[in-house]
Amino acid sequence: MPTIIAVDASLSMLRPVPGRNEHTYLSLATKGIQHLLDNFTAAGKLEHLALISYTTTAELKVDFTRDYDQIRQAVKKIETVDKACLLTMLKTSVSIMSTWGAQNLLQLVVFTDCGLGFGTTSISGFLETYAGKEADPEYAWLRTVANYNLNFICLGLHSDQYFTRALVMYQQLLDAALLKGQLFMTPVKNPETNEATSTPSHKSELGRTAVFELIERLCETSYKSTEVTLKCGSYFRMEAPVLLWPPTTPYEQPAVLGVEAEVRQIDQRIDVCGFLALSDIGSPATLSRHWVLPKVEREKTSRRSAGMAAVAKPAKLTLDTSNPNYELERLEQDIREFYAKDPKDTEESGDDADVTIVLKHSSGPQTEQQKECLCVLLHGALKMENMAALVRVGEKWYGFMYAFTDAKKKSNLMLNILPPGSNVIPWLGDLELLGFTEDLAPGETASFPVRADRRSYSQSSVVWIRQASLQSDVQKVLRHAKKMPDKTQHFYKELNRIRRAALALGFVELLEALAMLLEKECAHLTLNGASNECTVQLQHAATELRKTSNRDIKSTIVPHQKGGVPDASSSAAVASTAGYMY
Amino acid sequence: MFERNQKTIFVLDHTRYFSIASEEYISMDFLKGKPSAHSSAGGSSQFSKSLWTCACESSIEYCRVVWDLFPGKKHVRFIVSDTAAHIVNTWSASTQNMSHVMNAMVMVGVPSRSMPQSSDYSVIHGLRAAIEALAEPTDEQSQAMASGVPDDLILNEGRVICITSARDNTSMKSLEDIFNTVLIQQNVLSATPPKKGLGINHCHLVILNIVPLGIDSMVTNRNLLEISPLLDVEIHTVGAPDISYKLTHLILDHYDLASTTVTNIPMKEEQNANSSANYDVEILHSRRAHSITCGPDFSLPTSIKQGATYETVTLKWCTPRGCGSADLQPCLGQFLVTPVDVTSRPSSCLINFLLNGRSVLLEMPRKTGSKATSHMLSARGGEIFIHSLCITRSCMDEAPSIADGPGGRVNDYRTSELGQLMKMSRMVPLKSRDPAAPNLPRRLPRYFPLTTTSTVLFHLQRHLSWLPHFLHLLVKEMDKQDEVRCQQHIHELYKSASRGDVLPFTHTNGARLKPHKAKDQYRLLYRELEQLIQLNASTVHHKNLLESLQTLRAAYGDAPSKSEAGTANLRSFTESPLSPERLEAMSNVSISSSTNSNSLLKASKRRMSNCGTRSLLDIISSAERSQSNKRLDFSGRICTPIGQIAKLYPDFGNKEKDAAAAAAASGVGVAPKE
């Protein structure tokens, strides 16, 4: 989810936070950004981030990157200039976001003390001019902003009336311009007594911890990966919790024939149904693509204390005896221990340094990278076999997982979610009807692709709208005519094709014209000493073309038989004399 | 679902006027391929299509495009009108194809020139029939009606394209009025019982007034006009030879199509195979193929072809590098295509190239001057698709490497084994699916450790030649003979354990196993075997094997009873082989892999049971008892792990449970399908 972090750099941000002399609003914003970056780093540094600071103008400090250090450095260098102008920033964000396609969910995180601005560039000023001009092309950019998800980290005290009024105004802006957004602010304490009793001497609710809480809430609402269980077969190890990143978006299914429109989410459990060769799947249209990442149980403790906790933990994992798979887990653990070098042994025998390294490894806690993981196994096997796993993500809703390798040869497990429905890839047929070769009836064969009816371009269609195509069809007949008797069969085949098409289109003029052409050709070939067979066939064909009795769908012109019926030869003779009349 | 373009009816005027020539002459010499300059002589050496042929071929071309792009979804009917209406095809799928229409048209034939001019001959008959046809439900509409969807939800709209020739505006007006009146009458008929057909919600009437080339028409063109809430009418006067161009233009709006011209297709010259020239091929497809890729920083380049009245998007052919239709492209939408000129040589070259399994990327320039492959053409299952590709930046562009993620540093995954299973579980399209057929979870092994370091069995499988066979026996439907073989293998194992053989592990870096580990290896092996059999238990034979394994484990001091002391006893017993005779009688099967007789097996089994706290007599008698008690156990008990409650009719329940579980997971309560 590409995100622009926007920092309000108006002079008001330099105010010290009341009751907290060590903080200015800007320094709190900086701390908040650092904490946000910490969160993204912990989640795998997947988000693309850009940094802008805004005042009367908005300035791009860091363009989209996954190198968060760049942003950390740039944040420190932000300098305040003049007044805040939120709308300029929003307008600028449109052009910064423009490189991203509509398939990405775009987000903005704005750190601000919720200044309203001054004069025409103020939010109230904007709302006044905007009213009634929603469709004005001048405001077309707002339609683009409406696709973004806006997150405002509102730094302020609820006792500050200027701030609370500003919050109302911000919400009005979101509503008026139909923007998707959320204002994050510190919780209102003692709502009933808030106005009257809040004393400035009391340490204010806004501080480092409060900002961190806002960031946690932001991550929870706007940056949470979709959590599902991936299941492949019945063995308990072949089932694992995974994260889908970026998170899946709900699918809005339109109303069809009395079935109400509904918003669909993918199931909590996605089952592998079977496997397909990637070459059979091809490149079907997909609703969305997601990385399938193993879910790691994160300790609630902060990173600093995490190392301590791990040391304190026993090397041996404690297993839960109530777990239905306890026996299997214990067995696996025992086997692993069996394979691992026994620390006591090595100590006793006092072997070389090599062993002590191994010892450190095996006795220390397993890092996440060293724990076996279904995703990695599945990825490896899919990559090796060039296959994809068909997964069911919902009722009549499918997707497929495969090993995706990017331009830098980095590879990971990817899930392509197909549009809902079981008949979404024409060449695979109904996905509900996919089975295994054992399910085939005896003697039945099946393979991909599922073949469709022949389309016009794979039949020998006749279209004579352009004269050139009529010409090429006629020339084909004439070419075969010259090569008779070798090409007699081809000649009649093409002749009948033309004749049938001409009859369908009521193009009887062509039949006569073709008869004439054949006679001319016959005369020409006779002069050049062509074989007797050739001239006989041409005469025969010309006669047959003219017969009205042949203007029937069932009739076919067949080659003239040697020594055939005398009737036919006489008609050929008549035709030949007729031919010379032209 | 039921859009206006799902029903289209062509009404073709088949009156005498249509037998006259379109006056666009085709020279005979041209047909022979001679240069046209040579054939200035007119008269008999040229001929012309009739108005009928023009109307016929252009309307058939229209439905060729429709059926290529929307097979089975959009329907086109033909009605021919002279003294009465002649129905060429119906809404049913069997008549909605080119060959049916072409064959039927042969029977219609060209209007006779000798027909008397009479008021009986009129296009009105056809228009009336067209309205009746609109009231007839299509298969989809019938299905919706049958499934209980209320009639008012089944939208019934359609389009009538009438190719006729009217004298002047007045006669055109009367045509319009009659149509409107009949439409209203039809809706009255549909509304009053007995209901005759579906009510028509809306109709779009397109009148093409055609005249021979060079003739001026008294009828004025008119854009879409709403005659009534039910009826919109537009009128176009066209010269007969241009009617196809007109229809190609109209079809774009009728079906929301767009045109793409693939440019710079390198092709060998027909005459000179050594040189190649670049050609263009124009194709039609859904407009969404263009709109779906559009982004703010680029727009697709368009141009207007000579003689055309619509825009086409020009995309450049990229010569494919590999045989690349297997490459998975990020695709936003795929749409069927059809060439505008299906018979031209460039078109058929492109089509054959694609149908042979190659795919072509199409390139467009970006504003920045760089290029992007915005589309791909490829054929699958005999159909050609245009794929709209994602060309904007995507957050998926750079992959987080799986090796850096959790589990990424484990290097002994059983990848090739899973790969084998994948190949065996490759899916194929079935005509019908038996819901009872095993699904993937029932096909994949019930015991499948992910890595070789979490299994002894599958690790050793590569080094012990008999093990794969043994494991195979264990997981399939077992019969008596299989059980005997398995018992033998178990016995072999026991023997090598008692000899203290070191199993051929490769993980120990060549270091020798410590003595207590040598014992562990068999314990783990037994335990794993036990788990494997338990997970696969489906017959009484499995149950038997499980029993003997458990005895073996007990003998090895690894039973739930944990009688370590037994091992010492065991050794002493193995030194003196007994020879039980009963087993020989039972298993007179030929055995290939085992070197020892079955008797040993039984003997060892007894000996092993001995290691507990029981006396020898107890053991022998219990062994005898178990032999004689070998009737089939209750199958539920066999399949159920110890300590759990057996389930009645497990197969019967499984599917429903699966379906129910899936339904519950999706949050929608649905009955299992079928």
Chai-1 contact restraints between the chains, C-beta under 6 A:
chainA,res_idxA,chainB,res_idxB,connection_type,confidence,min_distance_angstrom,max_distance_angstrom,comment,restraint_id
A,P2,B,C395,contact,1.0,0.0,6.0,A-B,restraint_1
A,G44,B,P400,contact,1.0,0.0,6.0,A-B,restraint_2
A,H48,B,C395,contact,1.0,0.0,6.0,A-B,restraint_3
A,S98,B,P296,contact,1.0,0.0,6.0,A-B,restraint_4
A,S98,B,D297,contact,1.0,0.0,6.0,A-B,restraint_5
A,T99,B,R393,contact,1.0,0.0,6.0,A-B,restraint_6
A,W100,B,R393,contact,1.0,0.0,6.0,A-B,restraint_7
A,G101,B,G295,contact,1.0,0.0,6.0,A-B,restraint_8
A,G101,B,C390,contact,1.0,0.0,6.0,A-B,restraint_9
A,G101,B,T392,contact,1.0,0.0,6.0,A-B,restraint_10
A,Q103,B,C390,contact,1.0,0.0,6.0,A-B,restraint_11
A,N104,B,C395,contact,1.0,0.0,6.0,A-B,restraint_12
A,G233,B,P441,contact,1.0,0.0,6.0,A-B,restraint_13
A,G233,B,L444,contact,1.0,0.0,6.0,A-B,restraint_14
A,S234,B,P441,contact,1.0,0.0,6.0,A-B,restraint_15
A,S234,B,R446,contact,1.0,0.0,6.0,A-B,restraint_16
A,Y235,B,R446,contact,1.0,0.0,6.0,A-B,restraint_17
A,Y235,B,Y447,contact,1.0,0.0,6.0,A-B,restraint_18
A,Y235,B,F448,contact,1.0,0.0,6.0,A-B,restraint_19
A,R237,B,L450,contact,1.0,0.0,6.0,A-B,restraint_20
A,V256,B,M1,contact,1.0,0.0,6.0,A-B,restraint_21
A,L257,B,M1,contact,1.0,0.0,6.0,A-B,restraint_22
A,L257,B,A144,contact,1.0,0.0,6.0,A-B,restraint_23
A,L257,B,V149,contact,1.0,0.0,6.0,A-B,restraint_24
A,L257,B,L153,contact,1.0,0.0,6.0,A-B,restraint_25
A,G258,B,V149,contact,1.0,0.0,6.0,A-B,restraint_26
A,G258,B,L153,contact,1.0,0.0,6.0,A-B,restraint_27
A,D267,B,A665,contact,1.0,0.0,6.0,A-B,restraint_28
A,D267,B,S666,contact,1.0,0.0,6.0,A-B,restraint_29
A,Q268,B,A665,contact,1.0,0.0,6.0,A-B,restraint_30
A,R269,B,A665,contact,1.0,0.0,6.0,A-B,restraint_31
A,V272,B,L440,contact,1.0,0.0,6.0,A-B,restraint_32
A,C273,B,L440,contact,1.0,0.0,6.0,A-B,restraint_33
A,G274,B,S425,contact,1.0,0.0,6.0,A-B,restraint_34
A,G274,B,M427,contact,1.0,0.0,6.0,A-B,restraint_35
A,G274,B,L440,contact,1.0,0.0,6.0,A-B,restraint_36
A,F275,B,M422,contact,1.0,0.0,6.0,A-B,restraint_37
A,F275,B,S425,contact,1.0,0.0,6.0,A-B,restraint_38
A,F275,B,R426,contact,1.0,0.0,6.0,A-B,restraint_39
A,L276,B,M427,contact,1.0,0.0,6.0,A-B,restraint_40
A,S279,B,A326,contact,1.0,0.0,6.0,A-B,restraint_41
A,G282,B,R380,contact,1.0,0.0,6.0,A-B,restraint_42
A,S283,B,L328,contact,1.0,0.0,6.0,A-B,restraint_43
A,S283,B,Q329,contact,1.0,0.0,6.0,A-B,restraint_44
A,S283,B,C331,contact,1.0,0.0,6.0,A-B,restraint_45
A,S283,B,H387,contact,1.0,0.0,6.0,A-B,restraint_46
A,A285,B,C331,contact,1.0,0.0,6.0,A-B,restraint_47
A,A285,B,G333,contact,1.0,0.0,6.0,A-B,restraint_48
A,A285,B,Q334,contact,1.0,0.0,6.0,A-B,restraint_49
A,R289,B,M396,contact,1.0,0.0,6.0,A-B,restraint_50
A,P294,B,P406,contact,1.0,0.0,6.0,A-B,restraint_51
A,V296,B,P406,contact,1.0,0.0,6.0,A-B,restraint_52
A,L328,B,Q531,contact,1.0,0.0,6.0,A-B,restraint_53
A,L331,B,R527,contact,1.0,0.0,6.0,A-B,restraint_54
A,E332,B,S454,contact,1.0,0.0,6.0,A-B,restraint_55
A,I335,B,S454,contact,1.0,0.0,6.0,A-B,restraint_56
A,I335,B,V456,contact,1.0,0.0,6.0,A-B,restraint_57
A,I335,B,L524,contact,1.0,0.0,6.0,A-B,restraint_58
A,R336,B,T453,contact,1.0,0.0,6.0,A-B,restraint_59
A,F338,B,D520,contact,1.0,0.0,6.0,A-B,restraint_60
A,F338,B,L524,contact,1.0,0.0,6.0,A-B,restraint_61
A,Y339,B,T453,contact,1.0,0.0,6.0,A-B,restraint_62
A,Y339,B,H507,contact,1.0,0.0,6.0,A-B,restraint_63
A,D345,B,K514,contact,1.0,0.0,6.0,A-B,restraint_64
A,E368,B,P406,contact,1.0,0.0,6.0,A-B,restraint_65
A,Q369,B,G408,contact,1.0,0.0,6.0,A-B,restraint_66
A,Q369,B,R409,contact,1.0,0.0,6.0,A-B,restraint_67
A,Q370,B,R409,contact,1.0,0.0,6.0,A-B,restraint_68
A,K371,B,G407,contact,1.0,0.0,6.0,A-B,restraint_69
A,E372,B,G407,contact,1.0,0.0,6.0,A-B,restraint_70
A,E372,B,V410,contact,1.0,0.0,6.0,A-B,restraint_71
A,E372,B,L450,contact,1.0,0.0,6.0,A-B,restraint_72
A,E372,B,T451,contact,1.0,0.0,6.0,A-B,restraint_73
A,C373,B,P406,contact,1.0,0.0,6.0,A-B,restraint_74
A,C373,B,G407,contact,1.0,0.0,6.0,A-B,restraint_75
A,V376,B,I402,contact,1.0,0.0,6.0,A-B,restraint_76
A,V376,B,G407,contact,1.0,0.0,6.0,A-B,restraint_77
A,V376,B,G408,contact,1.0,0.0,6.0,A-B,restraint_78
A,L377,B,Y413,contact,1.0,0.0,6.0,A-B,restraint_79
A,L377,B,L450,contact,1.0,0.0,6.0,A-B,restraint_80
A,H379,B,I402,contact,1.0,0.0,6.0,A-B,restraint_81
A,G380,B,Y413,contact,1.0,0.0,6.0,A-B,restraint_82
A,G380,B,T415,contact,1.0,0.0,6.0,A-B,restraint_83
A,A381,B,T415,contact,1.0,0.0,6.0,A-B,restraint_84
A,A381,B,L418,contact,1.0,0.0,6.0,A-B,restraint_85
A,A381,B,G419,contact,1.0,0.0,6.0,A-B,restraint_86
A,A381,B,M422,contact,1.0,0.0,6.0,A-B,restraint_87
A,M384,B,T415,contact,1.0,0.0,6.0,A-B,restraint_88
A,M384,B,G419,contact,1.0,0.0,6.0,A-B,restraint_89
A,E385,B,G419,contact,1.0,0.0,6.0,A-B,restraint_90
A,E385,B,M422,contact,1.0,0.0,6.0,A-B,restraint_91
A,M387,B,M422,contact,1.0,0.0,6.0,A-B,restraint_92
A,G394,B,S666,contact,1.0,0.0,6.0,A-B,restraint_93
A,E395,B,S666,contact,1.0,0.0,6.0,A-B,restraint_94
A,E395,B,V668,contact,1.0,0.0,6.0,A-B,restraint_95
A,D406,B,E398,contact,1.0,0.0,6.0,A-B,restraint_96
A,D406,B,A399,contact,1.0,0.0,6.0,A-B,restraint_97
A,K410,B,A399,contact,1.0,0.0,6.0,A-B,restraint_98
A,K410,B,S401,contact,1.0,0.0,6.0,A-B,restraint_99
A,S411,B,I402,contact,1.0,0.0,6.0,A-B,restraint_100
A,N412,B,A399,contact,1.0,0.0,6.0,A-B,restraint_101
A,N412,B,P400,contact,1.0,0.0,6.0,A-B,restraint_102
A,N412,B,I402,contact,1.0,0.0,6.0,A-B,restraint_103
A,W427,B,R380,contact,1.0,0.0,6.0,A-B,restraint_104
A,W427,B,G381,contact,1.0,0.0,6.0,A-B,restraint_105
A,G429,B,P429,contact,1.0,0.0,6.0,A-B,restraint_106
A,L433,B,L430,contact,1.0,0.0,6.0,A-B,restraint_107
A,L433,B,R433,contact,1.0,0.0,6.0,A-B,restraint_108
A,L434,B,M427,contact,1.0,0.0,6.0,A-B,restraint_109
A,G435,B,L430,contact,1.0,0.0,6.0,A-B,restraint_110
A,G435,B,R433,contact,1.0,0.0,6.0,A-B,restraint_111
A,G435,B,A437,contact,1.0,0.0,6.0,A-B,restraint_112
A,T437,B,V428,contact,1.0,0.0,6.0,A-B,restraint_113
A,D439,B,L430,contact,1.0,0.0,6.0,A-B,restraint_114
A,D439,B,A437,contact,1.0,0.0,6.0,A-B,restraint_115
A,A446,B,V428,contact,1.0,0.0,6.0,A-B,restraint_116
A,A446,B,P429,contact,1.0,0.0,6.0,A-B,restraint_117
A,P449,B,R380,contact,1.0,0.0,6.0,A-B,restraint_118
A,P449,B,G381,contact,1.0,0.0,6.0,A-B,restraint_119
A,V450,B,G381,contact,1.0,0.0,6.0,A-B,restraint_120
A,V450,B,P429,contact,1.0,0.0,6.0,A-B,restraint_121
A,R451,B,G381,contact,1.0,0.0,6.0,A-B,restraint_122
A,R451,B,G382,contact,1.0,0.0,6.0,A-B,restraint_123
A,A452,B,G381,contact,1.0,0.0,6.0,A-B,restraint_124
A,A452,B,G382,contact,1.0,0.0,6.0,A-B,restraint_125
A,A452,B,E383,contact,1.0,0.0,6.0,A-B,restraint_126
A,R455,B,D68,contact,1.0,0.0,6.0,A-B,restraint_127
A,S456,B,R64,contact,1.0,0.0,6.0,A-B,restraint_128
A,S456,B,D68,contact,1.0,0.0,6.0,A-B,restraint_129
A,S456,B,V342,contact,1.0,0.0,6.0,A-B,restraint_130
A,Y457,B,V342,contact,1.0,0.0,6.0,A-B,restraint_131
A,Y457,B,I351,contact,1.0,0.0,6.0,A-B,restraint_132
A,S458,B,G382,contact,1.0,0.0,6.0,A-B,restraint_133
A,S461,B,V342,contact,1.0,0.0,6.0,A-B,restraint_134
A,V463,B,V342,contact,1.0,0.0,6.0,A-B,restraint_135
A,V463,B,T343,contact,1.0,0.0,6.0,A-B,restraint_136
A,I465,B,E57,contact,1.0,0.0,6.0,A-B,restraint_137
A,I465,B,S244,contact,1.0,0.0,6.0,A-B,restraint_138
A,Q467,B,I26,contact,1.0,0.0,6.0,A-B,restraint_139
A,S469,B,T343,contact,1.0,0.0,6.0,A-B,restraint_140
A,Q471,B,L31,contact,1.0,0.0,6.0,A-B,restraint_141
A,V474,B,L31,contact,1.0,0.0,6.0,A-B,restraint_142
A,Q475,B,G33,contact,1.0,0.0,6.0,A-B,restraint_143
A,L503,B,V106,contact,1.0,0.0,6.0,A-B,restraint_144
A,A504,B,M102,contact,1.0,0.0,6.0,A-B,restraint_145
A,A504,B,M105,contact,1.0,0.0,6.0,A-B,restraint_146
A,A504,B,V106,contact,1.0,0.0,6.0,A-B,restraint_147
A,L505,B,T53,contact,1.0,0.0,6.0,A-B,restraint_148
A,L505,B,C56,contact,1.0,0.0,6.0,A-B,restraint_149
A,L505,B,E57,contact,1.0,0.0,6.0,A-B,restraint_150
A,G506,B,W52,contact,1.0,0.0,6.0,A-B,restraint_151
A,G506,B,T53,contact,1.0,0.0,6.0,A-B,restraint_152
A,G506,B,C56,contact,1.0,0.0,6.0,A-B,restraint_153
A,G506,B,G109,contact,1.0,0.0,6.0,A-B,restraint_154
A,G506,B,V110,contact,1.0,0.0,6.0,A-B,restraint_155
A,F507,B,T53,contact,1.0,0.0,6.0,A-B,restraint_156
A,V508,B,V110,contact,1.0,0.0,6.0,A-B,restraint_157
A,E509,B,F47,contact,1.0,0.0,6.0,A-B,restraint_158
A,A513,B,M28,contact,1.0,0.0,6.0,A-B,restraint_159
A,A513,B,F47,contact,1.0,0.0,6.0,A-B,restraint_160
A,I553,B,N103,contact,1.0,0.0,6.0,A-B,restraint_161
A,I553,B,V106,contact,1.0,0.0,6.0,A-B,restraint_162
